[in-house]
């Protein structure tokens, strides 16, 4: 069944770039019946809409399947590896070295909350 596209869905071109970076199906055991493109689209939908896992629309794979893939890929640092590889390829396409030669971090403090808690530190690579 073909579903209507969401604005957060990968284009065919984007999928052709991402697909080779995802883990291959194992040659032994039960064959994978989950469409990884739909899993990635569901994760992108979550990021775009900010909804809960259980609130994923029903035309995506079941929320627990999407969450399992997300957690597994996160544990194996797939998101980091994918981002690094895409950044390196983009730099090379621009005629630059794959790895930046310098980076800078802004040490300016930003108040995020009155309560102590977890905060996110953003690093900007000065390219």
MDTraj code that builds the backbone (N, CA, C; nanometers):
import mdtraj as md
import numpy as np

residues = "UNK UNK UNK UNK UNK UNK UNK UNK UNK UNK UNK UNK UNK UNK UNK UNK UNK UNK UNK UNK UNK UNK UNK UNK UNK UNK UNK UNK UNK UNK UNK UNK UNK UNK UNK UNK UNK UNK UNK UNK UNK UNK UNK UNK UNK UNK UNK UNK UNK UNK UNK UNK UNK UNK UNK UNK UNK UNK UNK UNK UNK UNK UNK UNK UNK UNK UNK UNK UNK UNK UNK UNK UNK UNK UNK UNK UNK UNK UNK UNK UNK UNK UNK UNK UNK UNK UNK UNK UNK UNK UNK UNK UNK UNK UNK UNK UNK UNK UNK UNK UNK UNK UNK UNK UNK UNK UNK UNK UNK UNK UNK UNK UNK UNK UNK UNK UNK UNK UNK UNK UNK UNK UNK UNK UNK UNK UNK".split()
xyz = np.array([
    [0.0839, -0.1186, 0.0000],
    [0.0000, 0.0000, 0.0000],
    [0.0882, 0.1247, 0.0000],
    [0.0613, 0.2149, -0.0883],
    [0.1356, 0.3388, -0.0982],
    [0.0679, 0.4427, -0.0088],
    [0.1473, 0.5106, 0.0708],
    [0.0911, 0.6124, 0.1596],
    [0.1233, 0.7510, 0.1062],
    [0.0485, 0.8491, 0.1530],
    [0.0788, 0.9874, 0.1159],
    [0.2080, 1.0296, 0.1845],
    [0.2872, 1.1098, 0.1163],
    [0.4152, 1.1537, 0.1717],
    [0.3944, 1.2632, 0.2763],
    [0.4805, 1.2594, 0.3777],
    [0.4861, 1.3662, 0.4771],
    [0.5982, 1.4620, 0.4358],
    [0.5907, 1.5888, 0.4774],
    [0.6968, 1.6831, 0.4416],
    [0.8349, 1.6400, 0.4919],
    [0.8386, 1.5605, 0.5970],
    [0.9659, 1.5174, 0.6549],
    [1.0258, 1.3959, 0.5841],
    [0.9532, 1.3341, 0.4909],
    [1.0030, 1.2140, 0.4222],
    [1.1269, 1.2433, 0.3387],
    [1.2122, 1.1411, 0.3286],
    [1.3303, 1.1509, 0.2431],
    [1.2883, 1.1513, 0.0965],
    [1.3552, 1.2317, 0.0182],
    [1.3361, 1.2259, -0.1265],
    [1.4102, 1.1026, -0.1787],
    [1.3855, 1.0648, -0.3031],
    [1.4560, 0.9511, -0.3624],
    [1.6064, 0.9766, -0.3638],
    [1.6460, 1.0981, -0.3928],
    [1.7886, 1.1327, -0.3951],
    [1.8499, 1.1203, -0.2570],
    [1.7813, 1.1720, -0.1552],
    [1.8321, 1.1624, -0.0173],
    [1.8418, 1.0165, 0.0262],
    [1.7411, 0.9369, -0.0093],
    [1.7438, 0.7952, 0.0262],
    [1.8603, 0.7236, -0.0411],
    [1.8912, 0.7586, -0.1654],
    [2.0026, 0.6938, -0.2355],
    [2.1364, 0.7223, -0.1672],
    [2.1443, 0.8324, -0.0950],
    [2.2660, 0.8663, -0.0204],
    [2.2695, 0.7935, 0.1136],
    [2.1550, 0.7852, 0.1806],
    [2.1465, 0.7266, 0.3144],
    [2.1482, 0.5742, 0.3112],
    [2.0811, 0.5148, 0.2161],
    [2.0638, 0.3688, 0.2150],
    [2.1940, 0.2901, 0.2278],
    [2.3004, 0.3238, 0.1533],
    [2.4240, 0.2448, 0.1660],
    [2.4905, 0.2557, 0.3036],
    [2.4529, 0.3557, 0.3813],
    [2.5132, 0.3752, 0.5129],
    [2.4445, 0.2932, 0.6217],
    [2.3280, 0.2380, 0.5913],
    [2.2531, 0.1587, 0.6888],
    [2.3026, 0.0147, 0.6891],
    [2.2893, -0.0536, 0.8036],
    [2.3342, -0.1934, 0.8110],
    [2.2588, -0.2825, 0.7128],
    [2.3300, -0.3735, 0.6526],
    [2.2708, -0.4692, 0.5595],
    [2.1922, -0.5751, 0.6368],
    [2.0987, -0.6372, 0.5695],
    [2.0242, -0.7482, 0.6287],
    [2.1186, -0.8656, 0.6464],
    [2.1022, -0.9378, 0.7563],
    [2.1887, -1.0523, 0.7825],
    [2.1591, -1.1631, 0.6814],
    [2.2636, -1.2341, 0.6410],
    [2.2466, -1.3392, 0.5412],
    [2.1841, -1.4647, 0.6016],
    [2.1930, -1.4791, 0.7332],
    [2.1366, -1.5964, 0.7994],
    [2.0205, -1.5539, 0.8869],
    [1.9357, -1.6485, 0.9154],
    [1.8225, -1.6208, 1.0025],
    [1.7034, -1.5651, 0.9276],
    [1.6124, -1.5108, 1.0048],
    [1.4883, -1.4565, 0.9473],
    [1.5183, -1.3325, 0.8634],
    [1.4554, -1.3249, 0.7495],
    [1.4746, -1.2107, 0.6601],
    [1.4056, -1.0877, 0.7170],
    [1.4639, -0.9732, 0.6957],
    [1.4057, -0.8473, 0.7410],
    [1.2819, -0.8172, 0.6573],
    [1.1721, -0.7864, 0.7252],
    [1.0509, -0.7501, 0.6519],
    [1.0118, -0.6049, 0.6756],
    [1.0962, -0.5323, 0.7463],
    [1.0710, -0.3913, 0.7735],
    [1.1433, -0.3065, 0.6697],
    [1.0728, -0.2114, 0.6128],
    [1.1301, -0.1197, 0.5148],
    [1.2094, -0.0123, 0.5899],
    [1.3420, -0.0148, 0.5757],
    [1.4261, 0.0794, 0.6500],
    [1.4018, 0.2239, 0.6093],
    [1.3619, 0.2443, 0.4854],
    [1.3299, 0.3816, 0.4434],
    [1.2129, 0.4349, 0.5250],
    [1.1138, 0.3512, 0.5500],
    [0.9996, 0.3930, 0.6303],
    [1.0394, 0.4141, 0.7766],
    [1.1347, 0.3361, 0.8257],
    [1.1848, 0.3560, 0.9621],
    [1.2529, 0.4921, 0.9722],
    [1.3396, 0.5236, 0.8761],
    [1.4074, 0.6533, 0.8760],
    [1.3047, 0.7655, 0.8598],
    [1.2075, 0.7485, 0.7718],
    [1.1030, 0.8500, 0.7559],
    [1.0264, 0.8711, 0.8858],
    [0.9987, 0.7636, 0.9588],
    [0.9279, 0.7754, 1.0864],
    [1.0121, 0.8518, 1.1884],
    [1.1418, 0.8257, 1.1918],
    [1.2314, 0.8968, 1.2840],
    [1.2369, 1.0450, 1.2475],
    [1.2453, 1.0751, 1.1184],
    [1.2451, 1.2145, 1.0743],
    [1.1126, 1.2825, 1.1084],
    [1.0027, 1.2099, 1.0965],
    [0.8713, 1.2634, 1.1337],
    [0.8696, 1.2995, 1.2825],
    [0.9215, 1.2091, 1.3647],
    [0.9290, 1.2350, 1.5094],
    [1.0092, 1.3610, 1.5392],
    [1.1224, 1.3744, 1.4724],
    [1.2077, 1.4916, 1.4937],
    [1.1384, 1.6195, 1.4487],
    [1.0689, 1.6118, 1.3374],
    [1.0017, 1.7301, 1.2822],
    [0.8808, 1.7708, 1.3655],
    [0.8005, 1.6739, 1.4051],
    [0.6749, 1.7033, 1.4741],
    [0.6885, 1.7092, 1.6251],
    [0.7943, 1.6472, 1.6784],
    [0.8141, 1.6491, 1.8225],
    [0.7117, 1.5668, 1.8992],
    [0.6570, 1.4658, 1.8346],
    [0.5543, 1.3842, 1.9005],
    [0.6184, 1.2694, 1.9787],
    [0.5371, 1.1989, 2.0529],
    [0.5833, 1.0822, 2.1274],
    [0.5910, 0.9627, 2.0339],
    [0.6713, 0.8630, 2.0746],
    [0.6862, 0.7425, 1.9940],
    [0.5505, 0.6803, 1.9640],
    [0.4685, 0.6690, 2.0662],
    [0.3383, 0.6027, 2.0507],
    [0.2414, 0.6831, 1.9637],
    [0.2741, 0.8089, 1.9365],
    [0.1865, 0.8942, 1.8566],
    [0.2232, 0.8939, 1.7081],
    [0.3153, 0.8065, 1.6686],
    [0.3485, 0.7962, 1.5258],
    [0.2240, 0.7571, 1.4473],
    [0.2013, 0.8186, 1.3326],
    [0.0869, 0.7789, 1.2497],
    [0.0941, 0.6296, 1.2144],
    [-0.0200, 0.5701, 1.1950],
    [-0.0283, 0.4262, 1.1721],
    [0.0213, 0.3824, 1.0354],
    [0.0481, 0.4761, 0.9457],
    [0.0991, 0.4334, 0.8155],
    [0.2511, 0.4157, 0.8152],
    [0.3161, 0.4444, 0.9285],
    [0.4575, 0.4106, 0.9467],
    [0.4644, 0.2710, 1.0088],
    [0.5843, 0.2091, 1.0119],
    [0.5944, 0.0844, 1.0876],
    [0.5532, 0.1100, 1.2334],
    [0.5180, 0.0036, 1.3038],
    [0.4738, 0.0171, 1.4428],
    [0.5785, 0.0951, 1.5224],
    [0.5326, 0.1786, 1.6138],
    [0.6225, 0.2664, 1.6890],
    [0.7316, 0.1889, 1.7613],
    [0.7002, 0.0698, 1.8119],
    [0.8021, -0.0066, 1.8855],
    [0.9116, -0.0578, 1.7916],
    [0.8755, -0.0862, 1.6667],
    [0.9748, -0.1270, 1.5670],
    [1.0675, -0.0107, 1.5353],
    [1.0096, 0.1064, 1.5141],
    [1.0889, 0.2258, 1.4852],
    [1.1809, 0.2554, 1.6037],
    [1.1299, 0.2472, 1.7245],
    [1.2089, 0.2751, 1.8453],
    [1.3226, 0.1742, 1.8599],
    [1.2945, 0.0474, 1.8295],
    [1.3986, -0.0555, 1.8396],
    [1.5127, -0.0262, 1.7429],
    [1.4794, 0.0073, 1.6184],
    [1.5841, 0.0419, 1.5211],
    [1.6595, 0.1659, 1.5663],
    [1.5884, 0.2692, 1.6111],
    [1.6533, 0.3920, 1.6559],
    [1.7518, 0.3624, 1.7683],
    [1.7082, 0.2876, 1.8693],
    [1.7946, 0.2559, 1.9833],
    [1.9157, 0.1729, 1.9424],
    [1.8930, 0.0756, 1.8538],
    [2.0036, -0.0096, 1.8086],
    [2.1051, 0.0727, 1.7308],
    [2.0575, 0.1577, 1.6402],
    [2.1481, 0.2413, 1.5611],
    [2.2199, 0.3423, 1.6497],
    [2.1510, 0.3924, 1.7506],
    [2.2125, 0.4858, 1.8437],
    [2.3225, 0.4167, 1.9246],
    [2.2943, 0.2966, 1.9724],
    [2.3918, 0.2189, 2.0513],
    [2.5182, 0.1918, 1.9711],
    [2.5023, 0.1657, 1.8427],
    [2.6167, 0.1358, 1.7560],
    [2.6740, 0.2618, 1.6896],
    [2.6307, 0.3775, 1.7358],
    [2.6781, 0.5081, 1.6892],
    [2.6592, 0.5282, 1.5391],
    [2.5547, 0.4689, 1.4845],
    [2.5286, 0.4825, 1.3414],
    [2.5030, 0.6274, 1.3033],
    [2.4284, 0.7005, 1.3877],
    [2.3963, 0.8407, 1.3562],
    [2.5238, 0.9234, 1.3493],
    [2.6156, 0.9016, 1.4425],
    [2.7434, 0.9736, 1.4421],
    [2.8242, 0.9375, 1.3169],
    [2.8331, 0.8081, 1.2874],
    [2.9101, 0.7623, 1.1715],
    [2.8512, 0.8160, 1.0416],
    [2.7180, 0.8154, 1.0331],
    [2.6513, 0.8639, 0.9129],
    [2.6783, 1.0135, 0.8943],
    [2.6664, 1.0897, 1.0012],
    [2.6905, 1.2337, 0.9945],
    [2.8357, 1.2629, 0.9557],
    [2.9292, 1.1900, 1.0155],
    [3.0709, 1.2102, 0.9848],
    [3.0997, 1.1784, 0.8386],
    [3.0456, 1.0664, 0.7916],
    [3.0722, 1.0257, 0.6528],
    [3.0111, 1.1225, 0.5523],
    [2.8888, 1.1664, 0.5783],
    [2.8247, 1.2622, 0.4883],
    [2.8990, 1.3956, 0.4881],
    [2.9452, 1.4388, 0.6064],
    [3.0210, 1.5632, 0.6139],
    [3.1515, 1.5517, 0.5350],
    [3.2205, 1.4385, 0.5496],
    [3.3460, 1.4186, 0.4775],
    [3.3238, 1.4175, 0.3265],
    [3.2199, 1.3489, 0.2822],
    [3.1904, 1.3438, 0.1386],
    [3.1563, 1.4827, 0.0851],
    [3.0810, 1.5592, 0.1599],
    [3.0454, 1.6943, 0.1180],
    [3.1703, 1.7821, 0.1096],
    [3.2580, 1.7723, 0.2082],
    [3.3812, 1.8518, 0.2054],
    [3.4660, 1.8158, 0.0829],
    [3.4744, 1.6872, 0.0510],
    [3.5534, 1.6454, -0.0649],
    [3.4904, 1.6936, -0.1949],
    [3.3577, 1.6922, -0.2030],
    [3.2899, 1.7448, -0.3212],
    [3.3174, 1.8930, -0.3386],
    [3.3415, 1.9629, -0.2289],
    [3.3706, 2.1057, -0.2331],
    [3.5189, 2.1324, -0.2561],
    [3.5982, 2.0252, -0.2777],
    [3.7411, 2.0400, -0.3040],
    [3.8230, 2.0653, -0.1786],
    [3.7704, 2.0255, -0.0639],
    [3.8408, 2.0453, 0.0632],
    [3.8864, 1.9110, 0.1181],
    [3.9732, 1.9164, 0.2192],
    [4.0152, 1.7948, 0.2886],
    [3.8950, 1.7343, 0.3596],
    [3.8919, 1.6020, 0.3705],
    [3.7786, 1.5347, 0.4351],
    [3.7649, 1.5766, 0.5810],
    [3.8773, 1.5934, 0.6495],
    [3.8760, 1.6335, 0.7907],
    [3.9138, 1.7800, 0.8036],
    [3.8403, 1.8561, 0.8848],
    [3.8784, 1.9963, 0.9053],
    [4.0118, 2.0056, 0.9784],
    [4.0854, 2.1105, 0.9504],
    [4.2166, 2.1267, 1.0127],
    [4.2095, 2.2054, 1.1425],
    [4.0972, 2.2705, 1.1692],
    [4.0825, 2.3492, 1.2911],
    [3.9368, 2.3541, 1.3323],
    [3.9149, 2.3771, 1.4616],
    [3.7790, 2.3905, 1.5134],
    [3.7808, 2.4941, 1.6241],
    [3.6683, 2.5542, 1.6485],
    [3.6592, 2.6489, 1.7586],
    [3.5308, 2.6235, 1.8354],
    [3.5366, 2.6497, 1.9633],
    [3.4210, 2.6329, 2.0500],
    [3.3951, 2.7660, 2.1176],
    [3.2722, 2.8109, 2.1115],
    [3.2337, 2.9356, 2.1769],
    [3.2083, 2.9055, 2.3232],
    [3.2791, 2.9741, 2.4118],
    [3.2669, 2.9459, 2.5546],
    [3.1658, 3.0357, 2.6242],
    [3.0903, 3.1125, 2.5490],
    [2.9906, 3.2009, 2.6088],
    [2.8836, 3.1177, 2.6790],
    [2.8500, 3.1577, 2.8002],
    [2.7483, 3.0856, 2.8764],
    [2.6092, 3.1284, 2.8314],
    [2.5204, 3.0322, 2.8263],
    [2.3820, 3.0591, 2.7901],
    [2.2947, 2.9986, 2.8983],
    [2.2130, 3.0818, 2.9605],
    [2.1244, 3.0330, 3.0648],
    [2.0095, 2.9578, 2.9979],
    [1.9905, 2.8301, 3.0363],
    [1.8867, 2.7500, 2.9737],
    [1.7681, 2.7262, 3.0653],
    [1.7920, 2.7193, 3.1954],
    [1.6839, 2.6900, 3.2883],
    [1.7219, 2.7354, 3.4282],
    [1.6243, 2.7567, 3.5120],
    [1.6500, 2.7936, 3.6515],
    [1.6914, 2.6718, 3.7329],
    [1.6458, 2.5540, 3.6931],
    [1.6785, 2.4316, 3.7646],
    [1.8043, 2.3703, 3.7065],
    [1.8764, 2.3013, 3.7925],
    [1.9925, 2.2294, 3.7436],
    [1.9447, 2.1047, 3.6719],
    [2.0115, 2.0726, 3.5684],
    [1.9712, 1.9540, 3.4932],
    [2.0619, 1.9330, 3.3751],
    [2.0190, 1.8474, 3.2892],
    [2.0985, 1.8151, 3.1718],
    [2.0878, 1.9266, 3.0691],
    [2.1982, 1.9690, 3.0160],
    [2.1955, 2.0679, 2.9102],
    [2.2731, 2.0138, 2.7916],
    [2.2418, 2.0629, 2.6785],
    [2.3070, 2.0197, 2.5557],
    [2.4152, 2.1194, 2.5189],
    [2.5310, 2.0676, 2.4877],
    [2.6419, 2.1528, 2.4452],
    [2.6542, 2.1398, 2.2950],
    [2.6519, 2.2509, 2.2268],
    [2.6664, 2.2495, 2.0823],
    [2.8068, 2.2911, 2.0450],
    [2.8688, 2.2128, 1.9603],
    [2.9999, 2.2470, 1.9092],
    [2.9861, 2.2872, 1.7650],
    [3.0407, 2.3971, 1.7318],
    [3.0372, 2.4430, 1.5930],
    [3.1773, 2.4277, 1.5371],
    [3.1865, 2.3521, 1.4322],
    [3.3156, 2.3330, 1.3669],
    [3.3352, 2.4488, 1.2720],
    [3.4429, 2.5199, 1.2921],
    [3.4738, 2.6341, 1.2091],
    [3.5426, 2.5836, 1.0829],
    [3.4679, 2.5804, 0.9745],
    [3.5233, 2.5237, 0.8506],
    [3.5642, 2.6326, 0.7576],
])
top = md.Topology()
chain = top.add_chain()
for i, resn in enumerate(residues, 1):
    res = top.add_residue(resn, chain, resSeq=i)
    for name in ("N", "CA", "C"):
        top.add_atom(name, md.element.get_by_symbol(name[0]), res)
traj = md.Trajectory(xyz[None], top)
